[in-house]
Amino acid sequence: MKALVRRYVTKTGALKDRKKARKKALDELVKGSALWNEWRRKNSTKPPMLAAVKAGVHFAPRSLADYDFSYTNFTGAKLPGMNLRRANFHQAILAGADLSDAHLEGANFCRTDLYKTKFTKAHLKGANLQGVQLAYTDLTGADLRDCTVYGMSAWDLKLKDAKQQGLIIRYQPTTAPNEKEEVLTVHGLDPAAFMYFALHNRNISTIMNAAGDKWVLILGRFTEDRDVLDKVRDALKKEQFIPIIFDFKRPKQRDLIETIMLLAGMSAFVIVEMSNPRSTPLELQAIASNYGVPIFPIIKKGVKPFAMFSGLRKFRWVSQPVEYTKNDLIARLRDRVIKPAMEERRRLAAWKRRAEVP
């Protein structure tokens, strides 16, 4: 396939035209920011071609601070360590580019394509990331403090050791377009969009409904029976659910039970492996007595439930334990757990709606 594409590009002359356009852009690039920016103003309808350029190979490493690179094609470019402070990358294409350890303080990335861009240990403090497209972007160890992030799209990012304090969301309220711009500060790219959705309570019910359709909380021991929990998780993914195994670091503001209750209250249903209970009785008591959410215990064949479990069965949303062996766990899960859990969820929703009628 690659060979076919290469022959097509060569035959049509596209590769020759691309090299010619890149040489022209490189000739202008080395003249300095003032002349480059003037050239850009005079040729605003012709996006520069700088795809696959390499600093030190195609041009001598030097400062590219304050350059106007708007709409420029930098696909696959190698610019590690470059000084690009305050550069304008508005709607540029930086997919697959290497900007590791580059100085990009105050740079403008508004609506820029940063698919698989490498920003390892890059200096992005105060950069504009509004409307930027981030997917599989490597921001390991990057300094993102004080960046503006409204409208950003972020998927599958690498953020280990990244500094994310003071991210700024500047936005114009849609309910009051004549009022002044509002500002919200968050500490992390991942929660930025979520926190914005919750502003003015506009989308809280939408978020809760979406979670209630897809989330499934999985409880159990993470040592002896971890393989069982993993199998349950994988089976739920195949059924288009979002399984949540509580083996992550709990939030600073919540203790263990509070965190589990919060997740359970937003889930479609709860699956609990109770063959080797330790904290499970306390967790189930807290969930069952506070939330009308379907709870479906699973237990190894031949093992008896813990003593206080019979008391939990007084809650209609707590199911009788489903016995399993490792050979039939997944086969039983769909028919004995997932389908009944969704049916119970629908019954409980209808019951709650009726209860709200005065």
TAZI-V981487 format. One line per field, one symbol per residue. ss: DSSP state (2 for helix, 1 for strand, 0 for the rest). phi: phi as a letter, one per 20 degrees, with the letter a starting at -180 (. if undefined). burial: # if it has 9 or more other C-alpha atoms within 8 Angstrom, else .. A space follows every 10 residues. Layout:
ss = ???
phi = ???
burial = ???
//
This chain:
ss = 0222222222 2202222222 2222222220 0022222222 2200000010 0001100010 0000000100 0010000100 0010000100 0010000100 0010000100 0011100100 0010000100 0011100100 0010000100 0011100100 0010001111 1000000000 0111110022 2222222022 2002222222 2222111110 0000022222 2222222200 0111100000 0000022222 2222200011 1110000002 2222222222 0001111111 0000000022 2200000100 0111000022 2222222222 2222222222 22222200
phi = .fffffffff ffnfffffff ffffffffgf eofffgffff ffcfedgfdc fmfcfndebf gbfdfmfedg mfedgmfdcf mfecgmfddg lfddgmfdcf mfecgmfddg meedflfddg lfddgmfedf mfddblfedg mfedgmfecg mfdccledcg mfecfmfddd bdgfebfeef fdccdccqff egffffgefl mfdfffffff ffecfceddq eddfdfffff ffgfffffem edfcefcdff ffecegffff fffffdefac dcedfcfceg gfffffffed cedgddfcbf gneeffgefg ffffefeeef gefbdffdgf ffffeecfff ffffffffff ffffffff
burial = ........## ...##..#.. ##..##.##. .##.###.## ......#### #####...#. ...####### ########## ########## ########## ########## ########## ########## ########## ########## .###..###. .######### .##....... .....####. ###.#.##.. ..##...#.. ##.####### #...##..#. ###.###... #####..... ...##.#.## #.######## #####.#..# #.#.####.. ..######## ....#...#. .##...###. ####....## .######### ##.##..#.. ........
//
